[in-house]
Amino acid sequence: MVKKRQIPHTYVIVFYIIILAAILTWVFPGGEYFKKDITQNGIQKSEMTFRYVNSQPQTWQVFSAIFKGFERQSGIIVFILMIGGAFWIMNESKAMDVGIDAFLRFTKRVDKYKFFQYIGVEYIIMVMIMVLFSIFGAVFGMSEETIAFIIILVPLAISMGFDSITGVGLVFVAAGLGFAGAVLNPFTIGIAQGLSNLPLFSGFEYRLFCWLVINVVGITYVIRYARKVRKNPSKSPVYQEDEYWRNRGEVHDLSKIDYYTPVSAWISYAIISIAIIVFAFIYPETNMKIGNSSKNLPMLPFSAGLFIIVGFLSLRKSVHFFILTLLGSTILFLIIGVMGYQWYIMRIATLFFTMGIFSGIAMNYSPNKITFSFLNGVKDILSAALIVGLAGGIIVILEDGKVIDTILYKLSGSMEGFGKVTTVSIMYFIQTVINIVIPSGSAKAALTMPIMAPFSDLIGLSRQATVMAFQFGDGFTNMITPTSGVLIGVLGVARIPYEKWVKWVFPFMVILMILGLLLLIPTVTMQLNGF
């Protein structure tokens, strides 16, 4: 009898990649880019210059890189643990089950109409969710924030007859599509255009067109896959892994839920209301930034009033609906915080942690029960946090080995002597390859644009086209690169093995890569506004 070949665990795959990175430090010579001050036409400016340095081949460091990887990714690791603990407290309240059940009953009522029967109300909702997250990705570069929504949308997708890959598609893939087709993202487009001496967010019209095309293709791909899974759930590549989510949904018998509102829920409501009223008085207006434009709006007073009204009505119905109101308000404050106050993972994690604590208070849980529920959530999501730290070791090896800049230098030198279409295609390919080892869009823009922009001038290529090559090269592969802490975190939370994700997403990546190449061609063959 032939023994069936066992698929390596995700941890094993990532460790193999760390070893491969260490081997590269023996193959490539050491090198680094540094800023050099030059004087041109009487004007002094800095430019990025490459120089070879002593190589630092990595050996035993493959083990210490794991420790350094945890240090490097500590923010995302703690973020995942706090999110997991907070949502477990909420999960103990059964509010999520009540919310999903209410949502499914709503879709059944709407599905009675012929129009919705023909199209499928579930698919309409899926499209709306994906467009929303794509907008977030295109406007303010939503990335790490998607991890928090995985815990909500994966169970929802499975309860609708889909699978965890569909749930990840609704939020992470959608945000990735928006990130790749970014229109106003200050962390990628803003930095890249600024370093290229271009007006911020110029070329808006063609970028918007690209965003629309990318989303039509991407959302269609996810919806087609979701239809296929719903017809035959056992055909899903993660059918066995999704047993965890199916069992989690079957634990609670909704017919036995006691719909009530304890006094502690009113106390929780009062404390939150007072707090947000105080903040609304302190910050009567919020400078909401969308790309390079901004506007002062009374976001906190509006949000406070909305919470007070909806919270009161939900408490009259049941504490479970109040907790769902608390979740909705948390998401609203997340959007305000990111767009108005430039929040990052620390404040976002704090926001969700607070949501979890007040959910426990509303349910009249004792401090010990809240603590044990939080710890259970941390234990449940611990493997997802650990893999993020492990993946961080890949970048550590390449940086300590001094080969990242050498790889970039060799790739940039390969563009000389080609026509415009070929050159922009090579730039696109180079940015794609670099994204595998430098998943940070901001860091990659800071490193590559000072080199690519002047080079494009030498061959008569529009700097705007160079920025778009960076944009597409930076965006698409975020959905597959193992060095992305966000991707690894998302898959860990969703309990999708990396190798199964790659098998699903690879054909999708091929389609998007070809689409990106086709969208780049007009930037060098047509007269486009801003190009």
Order of alpha helices (4+ residues) and beta strands (2+ residues): alpha-beta-beta-alpha-alpha-alpha-alpha-alpha-alpha-alpha-alpha-alpha-alpha-alpha-alpha-beta-beta-alpha-alpha-alpha-alpha-alpha-alpha-alpha-alpha-alpha-alpha-alpha
